[in-house]
């Protein structure tokens, strides 16, 4: 049986064409997404399986991408267990009572997927009947989730997070261990329902030095990735600003490592070594600069570090003002390049 191009690339095997998908692929750019989702919290849309499935399908129909990413959010598990998280439009995740001490560990009870996130499971089951490309499930990496819980929302400098990490390392380790267990339960439930690959999002881990990452973030991420290894699906590990961490990320247990636009793809491959597929790494802003710029830069990336074991993606999420037509043209252009041997 021939593997889908996305799955083949994850396993560093030849593919019929360069596989492509886009992070934040629907909500950031598609008018049909805005028409479908209406108003209210994004969490309300996630809790509606038919709507969440439709939103997941929209970019596959529009762009012709080689994989679909589940419409959900990394804070869904912590919200589902009652920690007090919401997603504020234009801001992101916000926490009513941030994590402040050992007593708050009790607020992070184990996730029971069938009881706590049945809507996510049902969304995936619906998608398994509809999709013609693989579905990517995902979870938030412990460091990034911890940063939201400790800071109370998005942060540029992560002052509270780093203070807790450095001043109370035992408490920090306990917090990340709880969040790792949540991520494992989330990913295992998603794969059990039909997801064919998983991605661990560590969006803010690039704020750490290599020493801090190795000692105080990587062990928890490794626990998550090891915790789903027996499921046999590709595991993708993604972060932003992680150029200096790539060699360490190679030790965390993923099959595919996401690369943002700050590191040339050939250099990223050299830092990771030959045993890993790579995902990325077009600057999301280049798409807003128009088709000629996007095409030229995409071709440069493929020439630098493409080939077997490369999944084309942006180096981060699709920006809100992106022209969907440029993304569609980009997918067509990359597919037209033909087989990847």
N, C-alpha and C positions, 0 to 999 in steps of 0.2 A: 504493500500500500504506500503510495506516494504521500509524503508529509506536505501539509500546507506550507507555503513559502515562509511564513512567520515562524512556524515551529521548526522548520528545517534550519533556518538561520540561528535560532536559539541553540540548536544542537551542533552548530558549525558544520552543517552538511550543505551540499549543493542545493540551489533553489531555482525555480522556474524564472524568477525575476527578483529584483531588489524588494524585499518586503517593507512596507511603510505603515505606520500608524502615528497618531498625534495625541499627545497628552492634553487634557482638557479639551478634547477635540470638538465637542458639540457646543457646550454652553457659552464658550467665549466668542463664537463667531456666527453661528447659524440662526437666521431669523425664525426658522421653524421650531428651534429650541425655545426661543423667547415666547413664541405663540403657544406652545404646548404647556410651558411651565406656569404661566400666569404669575400671580403675586404670591407673597408669603415666603416662609422659610424654605430653603432648599431641602431641609429635612422632611418637610411635608411631602415634597415630590418623591423623595427617596422611599418614603413609607407607602407609596402607591405603586405596587408592582407593575401594573399595566402601563402607567405613565413612565416609570423608570425604565422599563424595557423599551418603550417607544423612543425615549431620549437616547438610549444606548444605540439603537438601530439607526438613528438619523445620520450620523456621520459616515456609517458604512454605505448607506444609500447614496449620500451626496458625494463623498470623496472617492469611494471605491478602495478604501484602505484594506489591509491584509489581516487586521485583527480589530476586535471591538474591545473597548475598555468599559467595564461596568460603571454605570451611572450611580455613584455613591460618594462617600467622603470618608477621609481617614478618621474623623471624630465620631462616626456612627457607633462603634462599639462602646466608647466611653459615655456617650450620650445615652445609649440603650441601657446601661447598667445604673443610670441615675446620678452621674457625677455632677450634672448641672452645666451642660455645654450647649451652646446654640451657635448658629452660623449667621452672623450679621451681614446683610448685603453691603457690599463695598468695603467691608472690614475683614471678614473671615471668622474663624472660630473664636468665640469669647466664652469665658468661664465665670459663672456667677460668684463662686467661692474658690479661688485658686488654691492649689496644693501648697500648704505652708509648713507642714510638720508631720511627725510620725502618725498622729491621730488620723490624718487624711488617707493613710493606706487602707483603712477600713472601708473607705468609700469606693475602692477599686476591687469589688468582688469579682469572682470568675464569671466569664461570659457563658451563658447557656444559649447557643445559637438558635435552636428551635423555638425557645421561649422568648428570647430577647430581640432577635433580628429575623423573625420569620419572613418579613417582607423582602429582605435581601435574598434569602433562599428562594422564595417564590419568583422573584425577578429573574434570577439565573435559570430557573427551570423553564420559565416562559421563553427566555432567550435561547435556550438549548434547542427548542423546537423551531426557532425562526432563523437563527444565524447560519450563514454559509461560510463564515470565517471563524477562527478560534476566538474565544472570549477570555480576556485577561481580568482576573480578580485582583484585589489589592488590599493592602493594609498600611497603616502608618508605622514607620519604624519607631522603636521606643524613645530614642532621643528627641525626635521631632514632636511626637505626641507629648512627651514630658515638658518640652519647652512651652507648648500651649497651656498645659495645665498649671505650670508654675508661674508663667508670666501673666496668665489671665487672658491672653490674646496674642496676636502677632507682635513680634519684637524685632528691632533692628540690631540691638546689641546683646540681648539675652543676659542682662545683668543678674536677674534673680536666678535664672537657670544655672549660670556658671557659679554663682555664689553658693547655691545648694550643692552643686557637684563638688566644689573644692572644699567647702567648710564641713559638710556632712556626707562624706563619701559612702558610709554604710546606708544611710537613709536613701541617698541617690540610687545606690545599687538595688535597694529593695523596691523603689519606685519603678525603675526600668525593668526589673524582673516581673513585676505585676503587669506592666504594659506589654512585655514580650509574650506573656501567657495569653493576654487578650488578642494580640495579633495572630498567634498560632491558632487559637480557636476560630478566629474570623476566617483565616485563609483555608483552614481545613474544611470548614463548613462550605465555603465558596467552591472549592474543588469537588467536594462531595455532591454539590448540586449541579455541577457541570462545567465550571471554569477549567480551561485547558492550559493556563499559565497563570503565574501570580507575580505581582510587582510589589516590592517593599519600598515605600516612599520615605526617604529621609531628606526632605527638602531643605532643612536648616542645618544639617550636620557640617556643612562647609564652614560654619563659624568656628569650628574647633581646630586646634593644632593637631598635627599627627600624634603627638604623645597623648593628648587628652582623648582623641578618638580611640586610640589603641587600648587605653586603660579603662575608659569610662563610657564608651558608646558601642564599640564594636562587639564586646562580649554579648550584649543583649540582642543586637542584630543577628549575630551568629546563632544565638539560641533560637530565634524565629526561623531563620533559613534552614537550620538543621531540623527544626521541629516539623517541617513539611517535606523533608527530603525523601521520605519513604513514599510519598504520593506519586512520584515519577513525573511531575509536570515541571516545565522550565521555571526557574526562579530568577527574577530580574531585581537588581538592587540599584536604586536611583538616588542621586543626591545632586545638589547644586553647589557650585564652588568647591568641588571636591578634587581638583587636579592634583593637589599635594597628598591626597588620601587614597588615590587609586590603587597604589601598591598594597595598602592595608585592606582596602575593600575587597581585593582579590582573595583575602584570607577569611572573609566573613561567610562564604559558603554559597554564593550565587553562581548561576550558570552564565548569566548575562549581566554586564555592568553598564549602567547608563552614564553617558558622558555629556556634560554641558558644552557650550560653544567656546569656552575659554581655553581649551586644550585641543590642539590638532589631533585628529583621530588616529593618525599613525603613531604619535607620541603616546596617546592613551593606550593603544594596543601594546606598545613596548613596556609601559609601566605595569600593565596587567599580566602580560605573559601570554603564551599561545593557547592556554587551556580555556580561555573565556571568549564568548561572543560579546560584541559591543552594540550599544544602542545610542543613536544620536546622529549628528550633534549640530544642527543648523540653528543659528541665532534666531529666535522668534521675531526679532525686529526686522530681519532681512526680508521676511515675507511682506511686511508693510511697505517695503521700498519698491515693490512691484515685481512683475514676473521675470524680467531680465535679470535683476539682481538675485532673486531667489534661485533661479535656474543655474546661474553661473556659480553661485556659492555651493549649491547642492552638488553640482558636478565636481567641484574641487574637493568636497568632502569624500565623495565616492572614489575619486582618483587617489586621494591621500590614504584612506584607510578602509575603503569598502571591500567588497569581495565576500568570500565565504565567512559566515559568522557576523554579518553586519545587518542590523535592523535600522532602517532610516527613520529618524524622528527629529523633532525639534529638541534643542538642548534644555528646554523647559516647556511650559504650557503655551497654547495658542493665545495670543493677545486679543482683547475684546474687539479692536477695530480691524482685525484681519479680514481681507477679502476672501470669502470661501472659494471664489473662482481660481485664485492663485494656488490654493491648497489642492484643488482638484487637478489643475494643470500639472502641479508638481508630482502628484501620484502617477498621473498618466505618463509623464516624462520619464520617471524612474522605472516604471514598469516596461516602457518601450525599449529600455536598454538590453532587455533579454536575460538569458540565463546567467546565474552566478555559479561558476564551477569551483 
